[in-house]
Amino acid sequence: MSDGPAPKVQGPASYFPSIEKKYGKPVAHWKALVVERLPAKHMDLVAFLKNEHGLGQGHANAIVAHTLAEQASSSD
């Protein structure tokens, strides 16, 4: 039995289902592209995803923000 609905995903990860649906690739694909370009500035990474891969501003920003946060927490 369930204790109720799962908590709603918030923050950058809330964009992930629509990113996967719109661009046809898993979020892991986009995050790997970001990691390959590190170290780089946040907005340079956003521009890369937009200009080279056609992602929208919000989707690119969500992927970069989430990836950089993961990288920061894994380096602690």
DRENKERO-253773 format. One record per atom (N, C-alpha, C): residue number from 0; atom name; z, y, x. Coordinates in Angstrom, 1 decimal. Each point is the difference from the previous one (the first is absolute). Example, Ala and Ser with C-alpha at 12.3 -4.5 7.8 and 13.67 -1.06 7.14 Angstrom:
<nodes>
(node 0, "N", (7.8, -5.7, 13.2))
(node 0, "CA", (0.0, 1.2, -0.9))
(node 0, "C", (0.0, 1.2, 0.9))
(node 1, "N", (-0.7, 1.1, -0.4))
(node 1, "CA", (0.0, 1.1, 0.9))
(node 1, "C", (0.8, 1.1, -0.8))
</nodes>
This chain:
<nodes>
(node 0, "N", (0.0, -1.2, 0.8))
(node 0, "CA", (0.0, 1.2, -0.8))
(node 0, "C", (0.0, 1.2, 0.9))
(node 1, "N", (-0.6, 1.1, -0.6))
(node 1, "CA", (-0.1, 1.2, 0.8))
(node 1, "C", (1.1, 1.0, -0.5))
(node 2, "N", (0.5, 0.8, 1.0))
(node 2, "CA", (1.0, 1.0, -0.3))
(node 2, "C", (-0.7, 1.3, -0.5))
(node 3, "N", (-1.2, 0.0, -0.4))
(node 3, "CA", (-0.7, 1.1, -0.4))
(node 3, "C", (-1.2, 0.3, 0.8))
(node 4, "N", (-0.7, 1.1, -0.3))
(node 4, "CA", (-1.2, 0.3, 0.7))
(node 4, "C", (0.2, 0.2, 1.5))
(node 5, "N", (-1.0, -0.3, 0.8))
(node 5, "CA", (0.2, 0.3, 1.4))
(node 5, "C", (0.0, 1.5, 0.2))
(node 6, "N", (0.7, 0.5, 1.0))
(node 6, "CA", (0.0, 1.4, 0.3))
(node 6, "C", (-1.4, 0.6, 0.2))
(node 7, "N", (-0.3, 1.2, -0.5))
(node 7, "CA", (-1.3, 0.6, 0.2))
(node 7, "C", (-0.2, 0.4, 1.4))
(node 8, "N", (-1.2, -0.3, 0.6))
(node 8, "CA", (-0.3, 0.3, 1.3))
(node 8, "C", (-0.2, 1.6, 0.1))
(node 9, "N", (0.6, 0.6, 1.0))
(node 9, "CA", (-0.1, 1.4, 0.1))
(node 9, "C", (-0.5, 0.4, 1.4))
(node 10, "N", (-0.3, 1.3, 0.2))
(node 10, "CA", (-0.5, 0.4, 1.3))
(node 10, "C", (-1.4, -0.4, 0.2))
(node 11, "N", (-0.4, 0.0, 1.3))
(node 11, "CA", (-1.4, -0.3, 0.3))
(node 11, "C", (-0.5, -1.4, -0.5))
(node 12, "N", (0.9, -0.9, 0.0))
(node 12, "CA", (-0.4, -1.4, -0.5))
(node 12, "C", (-0.4, 0.0, -1.4))
(node 13, "N", (0.4, 1.0, -0.8))
(node 13, "CA", (-0.4, 0.0, -1.4))
(node 13, "C", (-1.6, 0.1, -0.1))
(node 14, "N", (-0.6, 0.5, 1.0))
(node 14, "CA", (-1.5, 0.2, 0.0))
(node 14, "C", (-0.7, -1.3, 0.3))
(node 15, "N", (0.7, -1.0, 0.6))
(node 15, "CA", (-0.7, -1.2, 0.6))
(node 15, "C", (-0.8, -0.8, -1.0))
(node 16, "N", (0.4, -0.2, -1.2))
(node 16, "CA", (-0.8, -0.8, -1.0))
(node 16, "C", (-1.4, 0.7, -0.2))
(node 17, "N", (0.1, 1.4, -0.2))
(node 17, "CA", (-1.2, 0.7, -0.3))
(node 17, "C", (-0.9, 0.1, 1.2))
(node 18, "N", (0.6, 0.0, 1.2))
(node 18, "CA", (-0.8, 0.1, 1.2))
(node 18, "C", (-0.8, -1.3, 0.2))
(node 19, "N", (0.7, -1.2, -0.3))
(node 19, "CA", (-0.7, -1.3, 0.2))
(node 19, "C", (-1.1, -0.1, -1.1))
(node 20, "N", (0.3, 0.4, -1.2))
(node 20, "CA", (-1.0, -0.1, -1.1))
(node 20, "C", (-1.2, 0.9, 0.3))
(node 21, "N", (0.2, 1.2, 0.4))
(node 21, "CA", (-1.1, 1.0, 0.2))
(node 21, "C", (-0.9, -0.3, 1.2))
(node 22, "N", (0.6, -0.5, 1.1))
(node 22, "CA", (-0.7, -0.1, 1.3))
(node 22, "C", (-0.3, -1.5, 0.3))
(node 23, "N", (0.6, -0.9, -0.8))
(node 23, "CA", (-0.4, -1.4, 0.2))
(node 23, "C", (0.6, -0.7, 1.2))
(node 24, "N", (0.9, 0.6, 0.7))
(node 24, "CA", (0.6, -0.6, 1.2))
(node 24, "C", (1.5, 0.0, -0.2))
(node 25, "N", (0.7, -0.9, 0.6))
(node 25, "CA", (1.5, 0.0, -0.1))
(node 25, "C", (0.6, 1.2, 0.9))
(node 26, "N", (1.1, 0.4, -0.4))
(node 26, "CA", (0.7, 1.1, 0.7))
(node 26, "C", (0.2, -0.3, 1.4))
(node 27, "N", (0.2, -1.3, 0.3))
(node 27, "CA", (0.2, -0.4, 1.4))
(node 27, "C", (-1.2, 0.3, 0.9))
(node 28, "N", (-1.2, 0.0, -0.6))
(node 28, "CA", (-1.2, 0.4, 0.7))
(node 28, "C", (0.0, 1.4, 0.5))
(node 29, "N", (0.4, 0.9, -1.0))
(node 29, "CA", (0.1, 1.4, 0.3))
(node 29, "C", (1.1, 0.4, 1.0))
(node 30, "N", (1.1, -0.7, -0.2))
(node 30, "CA", (1.1, 0.2, 0.9))
(node 30, "C", (-0.3, -0.4, 1.4))
(node 31, "N", (-0.8, -1.1, 0.2))
(node 31, "CA", (-0.4, -0.5, 1.3))
(node 31, "C", (-0.9, 1.0, 0.7))
(node 32, "N", (-0.9, 0.7, -0.8))
(node 32, "CA", (-0.8, 1.0, 0.6))
(node 32, "C", (0.8, 1.2, 0.5))
(node 33, "N", (1.1, 0.3, -0.7))
(node 33, "CA", (0.8, 1.1, 0.4))
(node 33, "C", (0.8, -0.4, 1.3))
(node 34, "N", (0.5, -1.2, 0.0))
(node 34, "CA", (0.8, -0.4, 1.2))
(node 34, "C", (-0.9, 0.0, 1.2))
(node 35, "N", (-1.3, -0.4, -0.1))
(node 35, "CA", (-0.9, -0.1, 1.1))
(node 35, "C", (-0.2, 1.4, 0.6))
(node 36, "N", (0.2, 1.0, -0.7))
(node 36, "CA", (-0.3, 1.4, 0.4))
(node 36, "C", (1.3, 0.7, 0.5))
(node 37, "N", (1.1, -0.7, 0.0))
(node 37, "CA", (1.3, 0.6, 0.5))
(node 37, "C", (0.0, 0.1, 1.5))
(node 38, "N", (0.6, 1.0, 0.6))
(node 38, "CA", (0.7, 1.1, -0.6))
(node 38, "C", (-1.0, 1.1, -0.5))
(node 39, "N", (0.2, 0.5, -1.1))
(node 39, "CA", (-0.8, 1.1, -0.5))
(node 39, "C", (0.8, 0.8, -1.0))
(node 40, "N", (-0.4, 1.2, -0.3))
(node 40, "CA", (0.6, 0.9, -0.9))
(node 40, "C", (-0.3, -0.5, -1.5))
(node 41, "N", (1.0, 0.2, -0.8))
(node 41, "CA", (-0.1, -0.4, -1.4))
(node 41, "C", (-1.3, 0.5, -0.6))
(node 42, "N", (-0.3, 1.2, 0.0))
(node 42, "CA", (-1.2, 0.6, -0.6))
(node 42, "C", (-1.3, -0.5, 0.6))
(node 43, "N", (0.1, -0.3, 1.3))
(node 43, "CA", (-1.2, -0.5, 0.7))
(node 43, "C", (-0.3, -1.4, -0.6))
(node 44, "N", (1.0, -0.8, -0.2))
(node 44, "CA", (-0.2, -1.3, -0.6))
(node 44, "C", (-0.5, 0.1, -1.4))
(node 45, "N", (0.5, 0.9, -0.8))
(node 45, "CA", (-0.4, 0.2, -1.4))
(node 45, "C", (-1.5, 0.4, 0.1))
(node 46, "N", (-0.4, 0.9, 0.8))
(node 46, "CA", (-1.4, 0.5, 0.1))
(node 46, "C", (-0.9, -1.2, 0.4))
(node 47, "N", (0.5, -0.9, 0.9))
(node 47, "CA", (-0.8, -1.2, 0.4))
(node 47, "C", (-0.3, -0.8, -1.2))
(node 48, "N", (1.1, -0.3, -0.8))
(node 48, "CA", (-0.3, -0.9, -1.1))
(node 48, "C", (-0.9, 0.6, -1.1))
(node 49, "N", (0.1, 1.3, -0.1))
(node 49, "CA", (-0.8, 0.8, -1.0))
(node 49, "C", (-1.5, 0.0, 0.5))
(node 50, "N", (-0.1, 0.4, 1.3))
(node 50, "CA", (-1.4, 0.3, 0.5))
(node 50, "C", (-0.7, -1.3, 0.4))
(node 51, "N", (0.6, -0.9, 0.5))
(node 51, "CA", (-0.6, -1.2, 0.5))
(node 51, "C", (-0.1, -1.2, -1.0))
(node 52, "N", (0.9, 0.1, -1.0))
(node 52, "CA", (0.1, -1.1, -1.0))
(node 52, "C", (0.0, 0.4, -1.4))
(node 53, "N", (-0.1, 1.3, -0.3))
(node 53, "CA", (-0.2, 0.5, -1.3))
(node 53, "C", (1.2, 0.0, -1.0))
(node 54, "N", (1.2, -0.2, 0.6))
(node 54, "CA", (1.2, 0.1, -0.8))
(node 54, "C", (0.3, 1.4, -0.5))
(node 55, "N", (0.6, 0.1, -1.1))
(node 55, "CA", (0.4, 1.3, -0.5))
(node 55, "C", (1.3, 0.5, 0.7))
(node 56, "N", (0.2, 1.3, -0.1))
(node 56, "CA", (1.2, 0.6, 0.7))
(node 56, "C", (1.3, -0.7, -0.3))
(node 57, "N", (0.3, -0.2, -1.3))
(node 57, "CA", (1.3, -0.6, -0.3))
(node 57, "C", (0.1, -1.4, 0.4))
(node 58, "N", (-1.1, -0.8, -0.1))
(node 58, "CA", (0.1, -1.4, 0.5))
(node 58, "C", (0.1, -0.1, 1.5))
(node 59, "N", (-0.7, 0.8, 0.7))
(node 59, "CA", (0.1, 0.0, 1.5))
(node 59, "C", (1.3, 0.4, 0.4))
(node 60, "N", (0.6, 1.1, -0.6))
(node 60, "CA", (1.3, 0.5, 0.3))
(node 60, "C", (1.1, -1.1, -0.2))
(node 61, "N", (-0.1, -0.7, -1.1))
(node 61, "CA", (0.9, -1.0, -0.4))
(node 61, "C", (0.0, -1.2, 1.1))
(node 62, "N", (-1.2, -0.4, 0.4))
(node 62, "CA", (-0.1, -1.0, 1.0))
(node 62, "C", (0.6, 0.4, 1.3))
(node 63, "N", (-0.3, 1.2, 0.4))
(node 63, "CA", (0.4, 0.5, 1.3))
(node 63, "C", (1.6, 0.2, 0.0))
(node 64, "N", (0.5, 0.6, -1.1))
(node 64, "CA", (1.4, 0.2, -0.1))
(node 64, "C", (0.8, -1.3, 0.1))
(node 65, "N", (-0.5, -0.9, -0.8))
(node 65, "CA", (0.7, -1.3, -0.1))
(node 65, "C", (0.0, -0.7, 1.4))
(node 66, "N", (-1.2, 0.0, 0.6))
(node 66, "CA", (-0.2, -0.7, 1.3))
(node 66, "C", (0.9, 0.7, 1.1))
(node 67, "N", (0.0, 1.3, 0.0))
(node 67, "CA", (0.8, 0.7, 1.1))
(node 67, "C", (1.5, -0.2, -0.3))
(node 68, "N", (0.4, -0.1, -1.2))
(node 68, "CA", (1.4, -0.3, -0.3))
(node 68, "C", (0.4, -1.4, 0.5))
(node 69, "N", (-0.9, -0.9, -0.3))
(node 69, "CA", (0.3, -1.4, 0.5))
(node 69, "C", (0.0, 0.0, 1.5))
(node 70, "N", (-0.9, 0.7, 0.7))
(node 70, "CA", (0.0, 0.0, 1.4))
(node 70, "C", (1.3, 0.6, 0.6))
(node 71, "N", (0.4, 1.1, -0.6))
(node 71, "CA", (1.3, 0.6, 0.4))
(node 71, "C", (1.2, -0.9, -0.2))
(node 72, "N", (0.0, -0.7, -1.1))
(node 72, "CA", (1.2, -0.8, -0.2))
(node 72, "C", (0.0, -1.3, 0.8))
(node 73, "N", (-1.2, -0.4, 0.4))
(node 73, "CA", (-0.1, -1.2, 0.9))
(node 73, "C", (0.3, 0.3, 1.5))
(node 74, "N", (-0.1, 1.3, 0.3))
(node 74, "CA", (0.3, 0.4, 1.4))
(node 74, "C", (1.4, 0.4, 0.2))
(node 75, "N", (0.8, 0.0, -1.0))
(node 75, "CA", (1.4, 0.3, 0.1))
(node 75, "C", (0.8, -1.0, 0.7))
</nodes>
